[in-house]
Amino acid sequence: MAVTDAAIDKIKDMIVRGELGPGDRLPPEKELAARLGLSRSSMREAVKALEVIRVLDVRRGDGTYVTSLQPALLLEAISFVTDMHDDDSLLEIFGVRRVLESHATALAAQRASAEDVSDLEREIASLPEGADIETLVEHDLRFHRDIIALAGNTYLSGLLESLTSQTVRARVWRGLTESGAVERTLAEHRALTDAIAAGDAELAEALAIAHVSGVESWLRRAARS
């Protein structure tokens, strides 16, 4: 593993120094191994590891390329991990999400245009009366994804996306038995939209904290029952 780690570090260093950039094709395995003073086997293992975490893209019969290195792509591994956690771990995940999403919502309030606010209002209006939980989840994901995008920070967006995957959110909402879930969610979403429209970052942040905390409270009750 130490030899493979060294190979990973050397490839990473080539990317960090700009010798390899997004979309670039790596030299052939034999040539690259010789250049870096590594064995072909350790180079092969390093490439496999970097492929798993989406740094490299191995195209059979074509070669190995550096991916786009976009945050959302590189953070996919976090989404995989959160999907596998139990409800106790979900409470910790939601605690992290509460901190990050409230900050993103505050940034959105500072940056959103009138057109952005109209998009949020249309998303709210798109949820039909009497929507089932699955439809509510889909709306909730789109609504918060749109707000987070307005923050203008791709790393923050990518990290939050990895923490709020469809599986995690669905597992939370699927078991929701409290009455009025759709109406309550819509009311909270309208309040968030109004705060963003007013450019009130502090209010938007506070409402986002309360919104996520509501789900956390339900999770705690569910864990005790």
N, C-alpha and C positions, 0 to 999 in steps of 0.2 A: 504493500500500500504506500510506503514511503516513496518508492520510485514513481508510482503512478501519481501521487500528490505532486511530486516535483515536475512531472510532465504537465499536469494541469496548471500549475503555477507559471510555467514557461509559456504555455499557450495564452493564458490570461494576460501575461505581461506583454505579449505581442499585440493583444487587443487594446490594452490600456495605453501603450505607447503609440498607438495609431498605425502600427505596421500592418495590422489587419483591422478592417472596419466592417460595419454592417453590410451583409450581402457579398463580401469578398470570399473568394474560393481559396481554401488552404492549399499549399503546395502538396504534391503527392506524399504519401506516408513515408516512403523511404527517404526522400529528399528532406522532409521536415525533421525526421528523426535524426538524420546525420547532422543537420544544421544545429539542432539543439543539443546534440551529444547524448541522445537517448536511444534506448533499444526500440525496435519497431513494436514489440509486444506492449511495452509500457506506454508508447504513444497511442496504440490502439485502445488500451484501457482508458486512457485519459480522454480520448475522443468520445468514447461511449458514455463516460460520466458527464461530459459537457453537453452531450446530446440530450441526456435525461433532463437536465436543468435548463434546456432550451437555449443554450449559448451557441451550440453548433447544430447544423442540419445536415445529416448524412443522406445523400441522394445516391442510391444504388446505381452504379454504372455511370455516374456523372462526376461525383466528387463530394467533398465536404465543404460546407459553406458556413460562414458566420451568419447567424440569424439577424433579424432586425434589431435585436437587443432592446426592444420596447419594454417598459416596465410591466405592462400587463402580461406579456409573454414570460418574462423571467420570474414573475411572482405566481405562476400557475401552481408551483409546488406547494405553496402555502395553502391554496384552495383545496388541494388534494388532502392535505393533513387535516384541515378543519372539518372536512366532510366526514372524516373517520372518527371524530371525537364523540364522547358521550355527552349527555345533557349537563353534567357537572362542569365539563370543560367548556361547554357552550356559554356558560355564565361568564367565564373568564374572557372568551372570545368577544362576547357582547360588551364587556367592560372596556376592551380595547377599541371596539368599534364606536362606543359612545364618545370616547375622547377624540378619535380621529374624525368621525362624521360631524360632530358638533363644530369642530374647527373648520372643516370643509364648508359647512353650511354658512358659517360666518363669512368666509371668503366669498362665497357665492353672493351673499347679500351686498358685498362691496363691489362686485363686478357685473352683476346681472343687468342686462338691457331690458327695455320694455318688451322686446320680441322674446327674450328668454323667459320672462314672466308669463307671457301669453302661451308659450309652449308648455309651461308647467300647469297653467290653468286648463289647457286642452287635455292634458294627461289626466287630470282629476275628473274632468267632465266625461272622459271616455269610459269610466267605470260604470257599468250598468246597475240599475237598482236591483237589489236582491242578488248581487253577485255572490258566487260561491267562494270558498276559501282559496281554491286554486287560482281563480281569476284575481282575487285580492292580492295574492302573493305576486303574481305577474305584474300587476299595476304598481305595487309597492317597490319592486325591484327597479322598474323603469323610472319611477318618480325620483327615487333616491339616486339612481345612477345619473339622471339628468342634472340634479343639484350638484352632485360631486364633480361632474364634468365642468360646471361653471366656476369651480374653484381655481381652475387653470394650472393645476399641478399634476402632471401625469404620474409621478411616483405616488402621490397621495391617492389618486384615483385608482391606480393599479393595486395598491395595498388594500384599499377598502373593498375593491371588487373581489380580491382573493379571500376576504373575510366574510363576505356576504353572498356567497355562491347560492345558486338555486337550491341545492340540496340542504344547506344549512338553514336558509330562510324557510324552506318548505317544511322541514322537520319541526321548526318552531310553530309555524302557523297551522300545520295539519292537525295538531292536537288541540288547537284553541277552541275551547268550549264556552267561553264567556259570550254573553249575548251582546249584540250591537257592535260586532267587530268591524263590519264594513263602515257603519256610520261614524264610529269613533275614529277610525283610520282616516276617513275623508275629512273629518273636522280638523284633525291634527295636520293633515297635509295642506288644507286651506290656510290654516294659521301660519304654517311655515312659508307658504307662498306669499301671504300678505306681508310678512316681515321682510322677505327678500325684496318684494316690490317696493317697500318703503325704504330699503337700503339700511335697515336697522340690524347691524351685525350682532350686537349684544342680544337682542331679542331672538333673532334667528338661532343663535347658538344655544340659548336657554331652552327654546322650544325643541330643538333637536335633541338635547340632553334628555328632556322629559319624554320625548317620543321613544327613544331607544330604551330609556329606563322602564317604560311601561311594559315592554316585552321582557326585560330582565325580571321584573317583579312577577310576571306570570310564570316565567321559568322556575323561579324559586318556589312558588306555590306548587307547581307541578312536581318539582323534585321532592317536596315534602309529602305529597299525597300518595 
